[in-house]
Amino acid sequence: MIEVSRVMPVPPERVWDVLADGWTYAGWVVGNAHVRDVDDTWPAEGSGLHHKAGVWPVQVPDVSTVVAVAPGRMVELEARLWVVGRGRVRIELDAVGADSTRVTLGERAVSGPASLLPSSVQKLLLHPRNVEALARLQDMAVGRAHRAHGTRDSRDGGGNGGRGTGTPE
């Protein structure tokens, strides 16, 4: 798997709150343009997230399915993208102290034409995309934490949406 990680200035349950809300995926998954429907059981194993990928007006309807889940700690998806193939995406949350979370996002193509690409080429495509996805996920998790507490955290850099607080690795 091609992995990226980021330390986010919120506890794991705040990050999980975003992951467990399937309707947020178009806001942080790079390339996901629109969530059409989310199964009522999301993110239980076997549940699906029905979305469109691409840029309007060329958007492809598809579905991502949960293949494994440890609530509050990990979710693994099989993501389909039309004729390009299928990918496996794993998101893991690890507490770092009392108020931070290391989020690791791993992804690899598992079928279709994309799976024929050498891992070095997959990394060139997926690494920058997933670094940006984690930055967006952090923005959502930090924003929810502020709303829940009715505060703004000074660690977010005074209005930059929390982008300056994570540690990409």
N, C-alpha and C positions, 0 to 999 in steps of 0.2 A: 504494500500500500504506500502511496505517496502521502506523507503526513506533514501537517503544519500544526503548530500549537501557539497559544496565546494565554497569558495570565490576565484574567479580568478582575477588576476591583469590586466584585460582588461575590457572595457565597454561592455554592453550587445550586441551591434551590431557586435562585433568581434566574440563572441560566436555564435550568430545567423548565421553569415556567414558560420561557419563550419556546423551547423545543417542544414542549407538550401542547402548545397552541399551534396547530397546523396552519391556521389562517395567517400566521406571521411569515411563513417560508418565502413568499414572494418579496418580502421586505429585506431579507438577509441572504438568501441563496442567490448567488450571482448566476444570471441566465434564466432564473425562474421568473417569468413575467406576470403570471396571474394564477391564483389558486381558485379553481372552479368548485371544489367540494372537498370536504374532509370527513372521513368516516367517523361516526359517533364514538367509536371505541379507540380513536387515535390517542396515544401512540402505542396501543397494545399490539402484540405480535399478530401479524396478518392484516392489520388495518392499512388503509390506503389514503394517500394524499393525491388528489386529482388536480393536475396543474397544466399550465401551458408554458413551454420554454421558447425562447427566442425573442426577437424584437418585432413589434408590430410594424407592418401587417403580416409578417411571416412568423406565425406562432404555431407550434406543434402541440396538440393536446396529448398528454401522457399521464402516467401514474407512477408514484413511488410507493413501495410497500415495506412495512416494518418486518424485518426477518428475525431480529433479536432485540430485546429490551431489558434493561435493569433500571427500573424507574428511579430517577434522580441521579443516575450515574452513567448510563450508556444507552444509545439507540443506534441500531444498524439498519440501514435501508438498502433495498434493491431499487435503484433509480433507472428508469427506462427513458430513452430518448429516441423514439421513432426508429429510423433505419441506422442510426449511428451505433446502436447497441445498448447494452446494459452496464451499469456500474454498481459497485458496492461502496457504500459510504458509511463510515463508522464515526460517531461522535462520542468522545469520552470526557467525563468531568471528574476532576480530582481537586479536592480542597487543598488550598495553600494557606495555612493559617486559618484564622476564624472568619476572615472577610474577603477572601480571594479564591479564584478557581482557575486551574489550568485546564483549558479546553483543547483537546487534540482532535483534529478532523483528519481522517484518513480516507483516501478514495483511490479506486482503481477500476479500470474497464475490465469486465469479465466476459463479455460476449459481443459479437458484431464486429464491424470493421475497426472500431476504436481499440478493441482488445489486441489487434494485430500490431499496433504501434509499440515499439520498444519502450521500456519503462522510462528511459531518459527523455524520450519525446513526450510521453504522457506527463512527466514531471514538468517539462517546459510549459505545457498547457494548463495543468491543474494547480501547480503551486501558487502562481500569482492570483488566480481566481479564488482559491481557498483562503489565502491570506486576507483578501478583501472580504470574503464571506465572514470570517471570524471578526473582523473589524466591525462589520454591520451587526453581527450577533451581539457583540459587546455593547454597541450603541443601544440596542433594544433592551438588553438586560439591565444596563445602568439606568436607562430612562425609566423602566418599570420600577426599579428600586427607589428612585427619587419620587416617583408618583405615589408609591406605597407609603413612603415616609413623609411626603409633603416637603421634601428638602432638595437642595442641589448639593452635591458633594464637591468640595473644593479640589478633590483629586482629579476631576474631569478637565482641568486646565482652563476653567473659567469660560465655558461656553463652546468648546469644540466638540461637544457630543461624546466625550469620553475617549476620543481616538488617541490622545496622547498618554493614556494611562496603562495600556496593555503592553506586554512584552512579547512581540512576535519572535518565534524561534524557528 
